[in-house]
């Protein structure tokens, strides 16, 4: 046992020396992940996009149409930055990218309302940009309903109806809406909390594959294996231990940014944060080892790791609900630890549900840790013989 521990420490020391002697390691293991975390945290620091530029085309030019324009400008998500004379001018500004949408207040807006005729207020918004379009659409819809209700209330009060009857007529059903777990509708909670682990998992995968693959490429794998008493488990554990510590610290730092800097609510014990961060790092290191064992040629395993890491952004359910994907993709999504990370984060850390609701996801994390054992003999063979590239002899058929 003591020999194994000494071998483990020796391999880890060897890897630390390799890390400190090559600037590439410092760049890929510390600097770039750190900059990525800080970038996404600063990108979403406002929480929700505010005061998106829009235009108002006012054909009525009355006190009521001016009130419409001021009310729209007072909404948190929209800002009236111009008042073009025609719809053609507004559309031209939309095409140039100067505004995200525009509202058209028709001729005789005020007189039609007073006469009991229902005028049509049109608004156009850029829904190709889904977030910006959705925010503007929500602001304009709420504003229009509020102003319509206000005009209706004034007319009914002028007819002598009491306030209770007026309110019941305007809003027969009173909604009682509760926004759970993200009451401020902040994109920090929705976007940043999943973008940070998605970025980290790419670095973990690539560095794990590179640190092992470079040993085979430079034909130093036999020396590495001898230092580990010819045990591939000790060799892998010792080599990956320094990276495990660094990426675990980075993951905990990302938690610090989320919960202490962005002030995202956390409703669980710090023990679960530590546990989730640790299994997250270990799971992706295990997958990286699996890729190298599967394709011991470093170029191929790096390509596979990059492809797998990028797919996580789509198949984790972040950008599109898993439930509405084809069955094959729903099953494929289970092969991404970040998918289970997101489930644990949303159910246990953000919502504060009991551990039992996230237990299945923790078990799936453990399954990823078993992946290296499926290729352990193939990987050891590659480390020893360094003869993993199939030699193909091309001959002239003639």
C-alpha positions in Angstrom: 0.0 0.0 0.0 2.8 2.4 0.9 4.5 1.7 -2.5 1.3 2.5 -4.3 0.9 5.8 -2.4 4.6 6.7 -3.2 4.0 5.8 -6.8 0.9 7.9 -6.9 2.7 10.9 -5.4 5.6 10.4 -7.8 3.3 10.4 -10.8 1.5 13.5 -9.6 4.8 15.3 -9.0 6.0 14.3 -12.5 2.7 15.8 -13.9 3.1 19.0 -11.9 6.6 19.4 -13.3 5.3 18.9 -16.9 2.5 21.5 -16.2 4.9 24.1 -14.9 7.4 23.6 -17.6 5.0 24.1 -20.5 3.1 27.5 -20.8 0.3 25.7 -22.8 -0.8 23.9 -19.6 -1.1 27.2 -17.6 -3.0 28.7 -20.5 -5.5 25.8 -21.0 -5.9 24.7 -17.4 -6.1 28.0 -15.5 -6.1 31.2 -17.6 -8.6 30.4 -20.3 -11.2 28.7 -18.0 -10.9 31.6 -15.6 -11.4 34.2 -18.3 -14.4 32.2 -19.7 -16.0 32.2 -16.3 -15.5 35.9 -15.8 -16.7 36.7 -19.3 -20.0 34.9 -18.9 -20.6 36.3 -15.5 -20.0 39.9 -16.7 -22.0 39.2 -19.8 -25.2 38.5 -17.8 -24.6 40.9 -15.0 -27.8 42.9 -15.7 -29.9 39.8 -15.3 -32.4 40.8 -17.9 -31.9 42.9 -21.1 -33.4 46.3 -20.5 -34.5 49.3 -22.6 -34.3 47.6 -26.0 -34.7 50.3 -28.7 -38.0 50.4 -30.6 -39.9 53.1 -32.6 -43.4 54.4 -32.5 -45.2 55.5 -35.7 -47.9 57.9 -34.5 -50.5 58.7 -37.2 -53.0 60.1 -34.6 -51.0 62.9 -32.9 -53.4 63.2 -30.0 -53.0 63.3 -26.2 -54.0 59.6 -26.0 -51.5 58.5 -28.6 -48.8 60.5 -26.8 -49.8 58.7 -23.6 -49.5 55.3 -25.4 -46.0 56.3 -26.5 -44.9 57.4 -23.0 -46.3 54.3 -21.4 -44.4 52.1 -23.8 -41.2 54.0 -23.1 -41.7 53.5 -19.4 -41.7 49.7 -19.6 -38.5 48.1 -18.3 -37.7 46.2 -21.5 -38.4 48.8 -24.2 -37.2 52.3 -25.0 -38.8 54.5 -27.6 -35.7 55.9 -29.4 -37.4 57.4 -32.5 -40.8 58.4 -33.9 -40.6 57.9 -37.7 -43.2 59.6 -39.8 -44.2 56.4 -41.8 -44.1 52.7 -41.4 -41.7 52.5 -44.3 -39.1 54.5 -42.4 -39.6 52.4 -39.3 -39.2 49.2 -41.3 -36.0 50.6 -42.8 -34.6 51.2 -39.3 -35.5 47.7 -38.3 -33.7 46.3 -41.3 -30.6 48.4 -40.5 -30.6 46.9 -37.0 -31.2 50.2 -35.2 -34.4 49.0 -33.5 -35.9 45.7 -32.5 -39.5 46.6 -33.4 -42.0 49.3 -33.9 -45.6 50.2 -32.9 -48.1 51.8 -35.3 -50.8 54.0 -33.7 -53.5 54.4 -36.4 -55.4 57.5 -37.5 -58.4 58.5 -35.4 -57.2 56.4 -32.5 -58.6 58.7 -29.8 -61.8 59.4 -31.5 -62.5 55.8 -32.3 -62.0 54.8 -28.7 -64.3 57.6 -27.5 -67.0 56.6 -30.0 -66.9 52.9 -28.9 -65.2 51.8 -32.2 -62.4 49.3 -31.6 -59.2 50.6 -33.2 -56.3 48.3 -34.1 -52.8 49.1 -32.8 -50.2 47.1 -34.7 -46.7 46.2 -33.5 -43.9 44.5 -35.3 -40.9 43.0 -33.6 -37.8 41.1 -34.6 -38.6 37.6 -33.5 -35.5 36.1 -35.2 -33.7 37.3 -32.1 -35.9 35.2 -29.8 -35.0 36.8 -26.4 -35.2 40.4 -27.6 -38.4 39.7 -29.6 -40.0 37.9 -26.6 -39.2 40.7 -24.2 -40.5 43.4 -26.5 -43.7 41.4 -27.3 -44.4 40.9 -23.6 -43.9 44.6 -22.8 -46.1 45.8 -25.7 -48.8 43.3 -24.9 -48.9 44.2 -21.2 -48.9 47.9 -22.1 -51.7 47.6 -24.6 -53.9 45.6 -22.2 -53.2 48.0 -19.3 -54.1 51.1 -21.4 -57.2 49.4 -22.8 -58.3 48.5 -19.3 -57.7 52.1 -18.2 -59.8 53.5 -21.1 -62.6 51.0 -20.4 -62.5 51.9 -16.7 -62.9 55.6 -17.4 -65.8 55.0 -19.8 -67.6 52.8 -17.3 -67.1 55.3 -14.4 -68.4 58.0 -16.6 -71.5 55.9 -17.1 -72.0 55.9 -13.3 -70.9 52.3 -12.5 -69.3 51.7 -9.1 -65.7 50.7 -8.8 -66.4 47.0 -7.8 -68.6 46.5 -10.9 -66.1 48.2 -13.1 -63.2 46.1 -12.0 -65.3 42.9 -12.3 -66.3 43.8 -15.8 -62.7 44.6 -16.9 -61.2 41.6 -15.3 -63.8 38.9 -14.5 -61.1 36.5 -13.4 -58.3 37.7 -11.2 -55.0 35.8 -11.7 -52.7 35.0 -8.8 -49.4 34.2 -10.4 -46.3 32.8 -8.6 -43.0 32.7 -10.3 -41.2 29.8 -8.7 -37.4 29.6 -8.2 -36.7 32.6 -10.5 -39.1 35.3 -9.4 -37.2 38.1 -11.0 -37.1 36.3 -14.4 -33.4 36.8 -14.5 -31.3 35.4 -17.3 -28.5 34.9 -14.8 -30.5 32.1 -13.3 -31.4 30.6 -16.6 -28.3 31.2 -18.8 -25.3 31.8 -16.6 -25.9 28.8 -14.3 -25.6 26.4 -17.2 -23.1 28.2 -19.4 -20.4 28.1 -16.8 -20.4 24.3 -16.4 -20.7 23.8 -20.1 -17.6 25.9 -20.6 -15.7 24.1 -17.9 -16.6 20.6 -19.2 -15.0 21.4 -22.5 -11.7 22.4 -20.8 -11.8 19.3 -18.6 -12.4 17.0 -21.5 -9.7 18.5 -23.7 -7.0 18.7 -21.0 -7.7 15.1 -19.9 -7.4 13.8 -23.4 -4.3 16.0 -24.2 -2.4 15.1 -21.0 -2.7 11.4 -21.7 -2.5 11.5 -25.5 0.7 13.6 -25.4 2.4 10.8 -23.5 1.6 8.4 -26.3 2.5 10.8 -29.0 5.9 11.8 -27.5 6.5 8.1 -26.6 7.0 8.9 -22.9 4.1 6.6 -21.8 6.4 3.7 -20.9 8.4 6.0 -18.5 5.1 7.2 -17.0 3.8 3.7 -16.6 7.1 2.5 -15.0 6.9 5.3 -12.4 3.4 4.0 -11.5 4.7 0.5 -10.8 3.3 -0.6 -14.1 -0.3 0.0 -12.8 -2.4 1.9 -15.3 -4.9 2.9 -12.5 -2.1 4.5 -10.5 -0.7 6.1 -13.6 -4.1 7.7 -14.5 -5.0 8.6 -10.9 -1.6 10.3 -10.3 -1.6 12.1 -13.6 -5.2 13.4 -13.3 -5.0 14.3 -9.6 -3.5 17.8 -10.1 -6.1 18.6 -12.8 -8.9 17.3 -10.6 -7.8 19.7 -7.8 -7.5 22.7 -10.2 -10.8 22.1 -12.0 -12.6 21.4 -8.7 -11.3 24.8 -7.4 -12.5 26.4 -10.7 -15.9 24.8 -10.3 -16.2 26.0 -6.8 -15.1 29.5 -7.9 -17.9 29.4 -10.5 -20.3 28.7 -7.6 -18.8 31.6 -5.7 -19.5 33.9 -8.7 -23.0 32.6 -9.1 -24.1 32.7 -5.5 -22.0 35.5 -3.9 -21.4 37.9 -6.9 -24.5 37.5 -9.0 -26.5 36.7 -5.8 -28.4 33.8 -7.3 -30.4 32.1 -4.5 -29.1 28.8 -3.2 -31.4 26.6 -1.2 -29.2 23.7 -0.2 -26.3 22.9 2.0 -22.7 23.7 0.8 -22.0 20.0 1.2 -24.1 19.3 -1.8 -22.4 22.0 -3.8 -19.1 20.5 -3.0 -20.3 17.0 -3.9 -21.9 18.1 -7.2 -18.7 20.0 -8.2 -16.5 17.0 -7.4 -18.6 14.4 -9.3 -19.0 16.8 -12.2 -15.2 17.1 -12.6 -14.5 13.4 -12.1 -17.3 12.4 -14.6 -15.8 14.5 -17.4 -12.3 13.2 -16.6 -13.6 9.7 -16.8 -15.1 10.4 -20.2 -11.8 11.9 -21.4 -9.9 8.8 -20.3 -12.6 6.7 -22.2 -12.0 8.7 -25.4 -8.3 8.3 -25.2 -8.6 4.6 -24.6 -11.1 4.3 -27.5 -9.0 6.3 -29.9 -5.4 6.4 -28.6 -4.3 8.6 -31.4 -4.3 12.1 -29.8 -5.7 14.0 -32.9 -8.7 11.7 -33.1 -9.5 11.6 -29.4 -9.2 15.4 -29.2 -11.7 15.7 -32.2 -14.1 13.3 -30.5 -13.8 15.2 -27.2 -14.5 18.6 -28.9 -17.5 17.2 -30.8 -18.9 15.7 -27.6 -18.3 18.8 -25.6 -20.0 21.1 -28.1 -23.0 18.8 -28.4 -23.6 19.2 -24.7 -24.9 22.7 -25.3 -27.8 21.4 -27.3 -28.5 18.0 -25.9 -28.4 19.0 -22.2 -31.9 20.5 -22.6 -30.7 24.1 -22.1 -31.4 25.5 -25.6 -34.4 23.3 -26.4 -36.6 21.1 -24.1 -35.5 17.5 -24.1 -39.2 16.4 -23.9 -39.9 17.7 -27.4 -36.9 16.1 -29.1 -37.1 12.8 -31.0 -36.8 9.7 -28.8 -33.2 9.0 -30.0 -32.0 12.4 -28.9 -33.8 12.1 -25.6 -31.8 8.9 -24.9 -28.6 10.5 -26.2 -29.0 13.4 -23.8 -28.5 11.0 -20.9 -24.9 10.5 -22.1 -24.0 14.0 -21.1 -23.1 14.7 -17.4 -24.0 18.3 -17.8 -27.6 17.2 -18.4 -27.7 15.6 -14.9 -25.8 18.5 -13.5 -28.5 20.9 -14.7 -31.2 18.7 -13.2 -29.5 18.5 -9.8 -28.9 22.3 -9.9 -32.4 23.2 -10.7 -34.2 20.7 -8.4 -31.9 20.6 -5.4 -29.8 23.8 -5.3 -32.1 26.3 -6.9 -35.5 24.9 -5.8 -34.4 23.3 -2.5 -36.0 20.0 -3.2 -35.0 17.0 -1.0 -32.1 14.8 -2.0 -34.3 12.0 -3.1 -35.5 14.0 -6.2 -31.9 14.3 -7.4 -30.7 10.9 -6.3 -31.1 9.4 -9.8 -28.9 12.0 -11.3 -26.2 11.4 -8.8 -26.3 7.7 -9.6 -26.0 8.5 -13.3 -22.9 10.5 -12.5 -21.4 7.4 -10.8 -22.0 5.4 -14.0 -19.8 7.8 -15.9 -17.0 7.0 -13.5 -17.1 3.4 -14.6 -16.4 4.2 -18.3 -12.5 4.0 -18.0 -12.7 0.4 -16.9 -14.3 -0.6 -20.2 -11.1 0.5 -22.1 -8.5 0.0 -19.5 -6.7 -2.9 -21.2 -6.8 -1.2 -24.6 -5.3 2.0 -23.1 -2.6 0.0 -21.2 -1.7 -1.7 -24.5 -1.4 1.7 -26.2 0.8 3.0 -23.4 3.1 0.0 -23.5 3.4 -0.8 -27.2 2.8 2.7 -28.6 1.7 0.9 -31.8 -1.9 1.9 -32.0 -2.1 3.4 -35.6 -3.2 0.8 -38.0 -0.7 0.5 -40.9 -2.4 0.4 -44.2 -0.3 -0.6 -47.2 -1.6 0.8 -50.5 -0.7 -1.2 -53.5 -1.3 -0.7 -57.1 -4.2 -2.9 -58.2 -2.7 -3.3 -61.6 
